[in-house]
C-alpha cells in the first residue's frame, strides 16, 4: 500500500503536466473547508486541524481527527449555495481515511423551447463524493490520495466524471515549518451532457510552505498554484484586449515573463493562534484580485477573513471571501469529534 501510493504520486505528476484542453466541473476549485476559504482559497501546507482540509491535501494526517465529523454551508453568490459533510477515522491496517460529500446548487431556472413555450422550472446541481487515504512515510513526511466522483444534473441532461488528487506533506521536528505539494483533479468527464467531446478536469500542481514562530502566536503561509501553467494571464480577457502594438510593424504582442503572471500564481495567509481553541485567519489571493477586481473600485476583492472557535465539544468556523465588489461569500462550519461524545456517555 505504501509504495503503491508513491508510484501513483509520481505518475500523477507526469499526467498533470501533460493534460491540456478545456476544463469540466470547474466548481471543484471552490474550497470545501471554511479554514481553506479563510486562508485565501487553498493552503496545502497550512494545516489547522480541520477534517475538510483533507480535500485540499490528502496528506494532512492527524490522529486527533479519528471519528471527526464536519458540516459546512457556503452562500457562494446570489442563489448559488454549497453544502458538505465530512467524516474521518484512523484504520490500523491502511492508515488515515476520510470521506466527504459536497452538494452544489446553482438555483432554479425557467425552461423554454425554441418556440418560446414554457417547459417549467428545473434545477441545476452538482454532487461530489471523495474518499481519501493517507499514510506516514516517516516521522516528517506524509502522503495521500483522494478519489472523487462528480455528478452534474441540468434539466434533462446528466454528466459524470472521476478524478484523483495526490498530496505530500512535510513537517519539521518542532512542527514550526511545513511544506506541501498537491496534484489536483487528474481526471476527465466519463459521461458528457451532450455526448460529445469529453473534457478534462481543471488539473493543477500546487506547492506551499508555512512557518510558525515559537515566541509569537502567528503562522504565515505562502502558496504557488498552477505550477503546470506559467501564462495564467493568457485567459484574462482584460489582458488580451490590451496587447502591445509595435509602432513600426503594427504587430500585436503580449509579454509573457512578467511580475503580473508571477503574482497570479501566488496566495498568502496569516493565522493568529492565541490558543488551541481560538484562531483568526487572513488570506490574500493575488489572481482573484487581478482578475475580478475593477480598477475603479477594487475594494477588498481577493481578501478573505475567518475565525475558528471551539466551545466544549463543538468547533465553530466562519469565513468571508470577497470575489467581487457586488457581494461577498459566507462560509459556515461546525465540527465535533464522536470520541468525545462516547467518552461522555461512558462516564454517566
Buried (B, 14 or more C-beta within 10 A) or exposed (E): EEEEBBEBBEBBBEBBBEBEEEBBBEBBBBBBBBBBBBBBBBBBBBBBBBBBBBBBBBBBBBEEBBBBBBBBBBBBBEEBBBBBBBBBBBEEEEBBBBBBBBBBBBEEEEEEEEEEEEEEEEEBEBBBEBBBBBBBBEEEBBBBBBBBBBBBBBEEEEBBBBBBBBBBBBBEEEEEBBBBBBBBBBBBBEEBBEEEEBBBBBBBBBBBBBBBEEEEBEBBBBBBBBBBBBBBBEEBEEBEEEEEEEEEEEEEEEEEEEEBBEBBBBBBBBBBBEEEEBBBBBBBBBBBBBBBBEEEEBBBBBBBBBBBEBEEBEBBBBBBBBBBBEEBBBBBBBBBBBBEEEEEEEEE
